[in-house]
Amino acid sequence: MNKYLEIFIEGYKGYAGYLYQEITNPSFKNYFYWLILVSLFFFVLEVVIPWRKKQQIFRKDFWLDGFYMFFNFFLFSLIIYNAASDVIVNLFNDVIKGLSGGFDLQALNPMNSWPMWLILITGFIVRDFVQWWIHRLLHKSDFLWQFHQVHHSVEEMGFAAHLRYHWMENIVYRSFEYIPLALLGIGLHDFFIIHIFTLAWGHYNHSNISVSHRVTGGILAALIGLIISQNLLDFNLIENPTMMSSLLVMGFSVLLGIFVLGPIMKYIFNSPEMHIWHHSYELPEERRFGINFGLTLSVWDYIFKTAYIPFSGKDIRLGFPGIEKFPSTFLKQNILGFNKKEYKSSDFDRINKD
């Protein structure tokens, strides 16, 4: 027990030091400033090419969502999550070793010999698949819906709404997603590239913009082309890669993305046009437990028949029945599910529940 208490304390201190370094020492691999840059990028797009042109730039709850972004991305980890997760990681690995007679899950995992690009792709797909099921559970469970409705209390959509969610969701998501990721040897902490990519796509899904799937297909293909161009030797494609060969690979990838990937992007990746329906106030009775659960990928919704885009949802009403009684402050929203005397579950019913 002393071992895990020490790990908890060191994790708390270590993350506090890490967060201080993140803020005071900007660098290319810095989550804090990536969050700011990605957010500014989509804020500018919402100003320049808004989908809902009548929506105010500083929409309803814009600043509340801004605070949620930094709280859920950083402060919650500083307060408790990072230290607690270090304990869980070590405890889980110790249990595996004890049950298997000393098997070291991290050291002996075959993925250790895989190239980084393949580990990242595998980690991204597995993580997104697990999160899709967790997201669906948040809607299906009456208990978890009490927390998840904080995210659905958004009445005007914008990029910052991406990270408006109850702190309990951090615990639920990380608790369920850790075991399958750990079994793959990926670990609890996301790789930097996966984390930034999903952050950017999550901002995009919630943003007040609408762009052609050919554009997003070209952007995604450019990222793939960048990976290929940096690994030409490893792929045995070119014996002596040059700057010109790398640029040609990038250019060819973008063209393939625009003309080949573009037409099928909506079946693979989530988008504002799809995700707006996930936040719809009114849904058919047979879909009252939610639709379009994809976080980054939409393919799971098409596979499991939860995709629903009846028409352009640009101007649909967002929220849920009873939202007019929903608390409007950060503190009151984050004690929902615990303070039964002040808030009744019937006041904030799940979407279209009888």
Residue pairs with C-beta under 8 A, 6 or more apart in sequence:
3 90
4 87
4 90
4 91
7 83
7 86
7 87
7 90
8 83
8 84
8 86
8 87
9 83
10 83
10 86
11 82
11 83
11 84
11 85
11 86
11 87
12 82
12 83
14 82
15 77
15 78
15 82
15 83
16 78
19 32
19 74
19 77
19 78
22 30
22 31
22 32
22 33
22 74
23 32
26 33
27 33
29 192
31 73
31 74
31 192
31 195
31 196
32 74
34 196
34 199
35 69
35 70
35 73
35 74
35 199
38 196
38 199
38 200
38 203
39 69
39 159
39 160
39 203
41 200
42 159
42 203
42 204
42 207
42 209
43 159
45 207
45 209
46 57
46 158
46 159
46 207
46 208
46 209
47 57
49 209
49 211
50 208
50 209
51 208
51 209
51 210
51 272
51 314
52 157
52 208
52 314
52 315
55 156
55 158
55 208
56 156
59 156
59 157
59 158
59 208
60 155
60 156
61 154
61 155
61 156
61 164
61 328
62 158
62 160
64 164
64 328
64 329
64 330
65 154
65 158
65 160
65 161
65 163
65 164
66 160
67 330
68 160
68 163
68 164
68 165
68 330
69 160
69 162
69 163
69 164
71 167
71 330
72 163
72 165
72 167
72 170
73 163
76 167
76 170
81 170
81 171
81 174
85 174
85 178
85 188
88 175
88 178
88 188
89 178
89 182
89 187
89 188
92 178
92 179
92 182
93 104
93 105
93 106
93 182
96 103
96 105
97 103
97 104
97 105
105 182
105 183
105 185
106 185
106 187
109 184
109 185
110 185
111 119
111 122
111 184
111 185
111 186
112 185
114 122
115 231
115 234
117 227
117 231
119 186
119 191
120 191
120 193
120 194
122 184
122 186
123 181
123 184
123 186
123 190
123 191
123 194
124 194
124 197
124 198
124 296
125 297
126 180
126 181
126 184
126 186
127 177
127 181
127 186
127 190
127 194
127 198
128 198
128 294
128 295
128 296
128 297
128 300
129 297
129 300
130 176
130 177
130 180
130 181
131 173
131 177
131 295
132 293
132 294
132 295
132 297
132 300
132 301
133 176
134 172
134 173
134 176
134 177
135 293
135 295
136 290
136 293
136 306
137 144
138 144
138 145
138 147
138 148
138 169
138 172
139 145
139 148
139 289
139 290
139 293
139 350
139 351
140 289
140 290
142 345
142 350
143 337
144 168
144 172
145 350
146 336
146 337
146 345
146 348
147 165
147 166
147 168
147 169
147 172
147 336
147 337
148 165
148 166
148 169
149 320
149 326
149 336
149 348
149 350
150 164
150 165
150 166
150 333
150 334
150 336
151 161
151 164
151 165
151 166
151 169
152 279
152 318
152 319
152 320
152 351
153 164
153 319
153 320
153 323
153 326
153 333
154 161
154 164
154 279
154 318
154 319
155 318
155 319
155 323
156 318
157 206
157 207
157 208
157 272
157 276
157 279
157 318
158 206
158 207
158 208
159 203
159 204
159 206
159 207
159 208
160 203
160 206
161 206
162 199
162 202
162 203
162 205
162 206
163 202
166 333
166 334
166 336
166 337
167 334
168 337
174 188
178 188
181 187
181 188
182 188
190 198
197 223
197 296
198 295
198 296
201 269
201 270
201 296
202 295
202 296
204 216
204 271
204 272
205 270
205 271
205 272
205 274
205 275
205 295
205 296
206 272
206 275
207 272
208 272
209 272
210 272
210 273
210 314
212 262
213 262
213 263
213 265
213 266
213 271
214 257
214 258
214 259
214 262
214 263
214 265
215 258
215 262
216 262
216 265
216 269
216 271
217 257
217 258
217 260
217 261
217 262
217 263
217 265
218 254
218 257
218 258
218 261
218 262
219 257
220 257
220 261
220 265
220 269
221 253
221 254
221 255
221 256
221 257
221 258
221 261
222 250
222 253
222 254
222 257
224 253
224 257
225 249
225 250
225 251
225 252
225 253
225 254
226 250
228 235
228 237
228 249
228 253
229 241
229 245
229 246
229 247
229 249
229 250
230 246
232 238
232 241
232 245
232 246
232 249
233 239
233 241
238 245
261 268
265 271
266 273
266 274
266 298
267 298
267 299
267 302
268 297
268 298
268 299
269 296
269 297
269 298
270 292
270 294
270 295
270 296
270 297
270 298
271 298
273 309
273 312
273 313
274 292
274 294
274 298
274 301
274 307
274 309
275 292
275 294
276 313
276 314
276 316
276 318
277 291
277 292
277 308
277 309
277 310
277 313
277 316
278 290
278 291
278 292
278 293
279 318
279 319
280 291
280 313
280 316
280 317
280 318
280 351
281 316
281 317
281 318
281 319
281 320
281 321
281 323
281 351
282 316
282 317
282 352
283 290
283 291
283 308
283 351
283 352
284 352
285 352
287 306
287 308
288 350
288 351
288 352
288 353
289 350
289 351
290 306
290 351
291 301
291 306
291 307
291 308
292 298
292 301
292 306
292 307
292 308
292 309
293 300
293 301
293 306
294 300
294 301
298 307
300 306
301 307
319 326
320 348
320 349
320 350
320 351
321 349
321 351
321 352
321 353
322 346
322 347
322 348
322 349
323 348
325 347
325 348
326 333
326 347
326 348
327 333
327 336
327 343
336 343
336 348
